[in-house]
């Protein structure tokens, strides 16, 4: 019996995962940029270039999500990842809840 794979759903799922990971990396880059700005290690020109690059990345991500119709897939992946991180943090903070 052949396996029935819905290629459209598979494509949306994989693309949703990739875009969700790109969003997470972008957020990490934004935090690092803010730390460097606050630390005074960036020139005004570097701050301006970095700001424009992050805005361009935001625009590109939103366009891809809209064009591919994957906004809900990305949100679903992000929500799932957030739940995993929350559970791991809870286990680290409150190990007694998870023992035994």
Order of alpha helices (4+ residues) and beta strands (2+ residues): alpha-alpha-alpha-alpha
